[in-house]
Amino acid sequence: MRPRRNDARVLIYSHDTFGLGHLRRCRTIAHALVERYKQLSVLILSGSPIIGSFDFRTRVDFVRVPGVIKLRNGEYTALNLHLDVEQTLSMRASIIQHTAELFDPDLFIVDKEPVGLRGEVLETLKSLKRRGTRLVLGLRDVMDEPRLLEPEWQRKKALPALRELYDEIWVYGLPQICDPLEGIALPPRVRQKMVYTGYLHREVPTHGAPPRLPEITKRPYLLVTTGGGGDGEGLIDWVLRAYEHDRLLPYPALLVLGPFMQPERQAEFMDRAARLKRVDAITFHGQIEALVSRAAGVVAMGGYNTFCEVLSLDRRALIVPRTAPRLEQFIRAERAAKLGLVSMLSDDGRHDPVRMAAALRALPRQNLPSDVVVPGLLEGLTNVCRLVAPWIESAEDEAPQAVSSTG
């Protein structure tokens, strides 16, 4: 057991091979925790190559492990280093375990991957378990089709970790929208570890310098966002076709292409946007919440973070979900559309500009998410802070209190 101390520590692991989703979810949780608990420090382990592009609050920091990327054939390779993937993964695992031992967290939250990328956090989980650290697996609301997720987790040897290592499984969503482990044969004691928190509420950050906003945001506009952008080319192309076809669409559009979109496609889309008077395009913005909050509507692929922002900031949204390599976005969008929280447009691959233009014209007339009452929908951060409390409040209680004086 660890010695008593007057601070509390949470370690968060985010494997981050590609995209921004895992990192942004972990950062949101970290910021909520340090806001609630003044003696808490949070350290994020991440492989994201652009983690340094984000602002972090006081008492939140990160350790970046060497990046890897998943190839189209499903194999992994080092992102920047001239090392084979096994050497890179071994280095990552060593950094993760050494960091965990030195940081000595009260709570370890693992995002999405139960044993980490290719099992890289398994030894860390075992080591922290022996120390008495509380181990939590955090899952987004939708993972994938059950028929695909179960064999994937069996192959990764995830199920023994759920049974033997994890104390709790937090689902950042609601069962009436989706059970991420639906259809997976889990023993009752694993099911009993599952806690639905609700979705993670987002707001426009007030700490730090105000972000610089594109000129187009000074008047009503549609925000078109692809998240990381690595798989967002279809959406951007389709929206551009609609504006090229119909110059009288209700609002101008701001396209956020995403930092992981192929440079040649970024250049192509920038050039097409420059030819249109009512379309602007940028690659990345560090405070996407500010752009969402000002938009008359949002057009997106429906990843977890964008969905949370649309709900939290109460924006009308048209979701155009991808269907490969996972159905995660499609499942989320379809169920949210049935509840009336968003509208959905299926991508048939033809990118008919008339069809997209009609959807964009209909967007301003749809209901706001707040018009639909879903109890507990956005209580995720409140509930995460509540779930953390038993494991860190002893440090809060023992922290020196400020003494007020009068004179």
Protein Blocks (a to p, Z undefined) as FASTA:
>chain_A
ZZddfbdcdddddfklgcjklmmmmmmmmmmmmmmmmkbccddddfbfklmmpccdehia
cdddddddddfkopacdfkbccdfklmmmmmmmmmmmmmmmnopabdcdehianogehll
mmmmmmmmmnopacdddddfbfbdfklmmmmmmmnommmmmmmmpmbdcddbdfklocfk
goiacdfklmmmpccebjadddddfedjdddddfklmpccddddehjommmmmmmmmmmm
mmmmmmmbfbdcdddebjkbcfklmmmmmmmmmmpmkbccdfbdfblmlmmmmpgbdcde
hiaklmmmmmmnopacdddddfbfbfklmmmmmmmmmnopaccdddehlopaklmmmmmm
mmmmpccfklpccehklmmmmmmmmmmmmmmmmmmmmpccdddddZZ
